[in-house]
């Protein structure tokens, strides 16, 4: 049976608005892909202001997975 390891990354909306963050994020995603990590989920985390009837995206949770390998050290 296949076994997997997971990498979970939290990205705030504030970081997405920073000037160089998009290119940094692209470099990280490319690097992780080269290491065998597959992006399996990119999910918004919502923040609700009940009194104002307002819902906003606070951050994003990004989940990657790759198959565990006996020869690969367990480093995140």
C-alpha positions in Angstrom: 0.0 0.0 0.0 1.2 3.5 -0.8 2.1 5.8 2.1 2.2 9.6 1.7 3.6 12.5 3.6 2.0 15.9 3.6 3.1 19.6 3.6 0.6 22.2 4.8 1.3 25.9 4.0 -0.8 28.8 5.2 -0.7 32.0 3.1 -2.3 35.2 4.4 -4.1 37.6 2.1 -1.7 40.3 3.3 1.2 38.3 1.9 -0.5 37.9 -1.5 -0.6 41.6 -1.8 3.1 42.1 -1.2 5.1 43.2 -4.3 7.5 40.2 -4.6 5.5 37.5 -2.9 3.9 36.2 -6.1 7.3 35.4 -7.7 8.5 34.0 -4.4 5.5 31.7 -4.2 6.0 30.6 -7.8 9.6 29.7 -7.1 8.6 27.8 -3.9 5.9 25.9 -5.8 8.3 25.0 -8.6 10.9 23.8 -6.1 8.4 21.7 -4.2 7.1 20.2 -7.5 10.7 19.3 -8.4 11.0 17.5 -5.0 7.9 15.4 -5.8 5.3 17.4 -4.0 1.8 17.5 -5.7 -0.6 20.3 -4.9 -3.8 18.6 -3.8 -5.8 21.5 -2.3 -5.8 25.3 -2.2 -8.6 26.3 0.1 -9.7 29.7 1.4 -10.2 30.3 5.2 -13.0 32.7 5.7 -13.5 35.2 8.4 -17.0 36.3 9.3 -18.2 39.5 10.9 -21.6 38.5 12.1 -22.8 41.9 13.1 -21.9 43.4 9.7 -23.0 40.4 7.7 -19.6 40.3 6.0 -17.5 37.4 5.0 -13.9 37.8 3.8 -11.0 35.5 2.9 -8.5 35.7 5.7 -5.9 33.2 4.4 -5.4 30.2 2.3 -4.5 26.7 3.3 -2.4 24.9 0.7 -1.9 21.1 1.0 0.8 19.2 -0.9 1.5 15.4 -0.8 4.1 13.1 -2.1 4.7 9.4 -1.8 6.9 8.4 1.1 10.2 6.9 0.0 12.4 4.7 2.2 15.6 6.4 0.8 14.4 10.0 1.3 15.0 11.8 4.6 11.9 13.1 6.3 12.4 16.9 6.1 9.7 19.5 5.7 
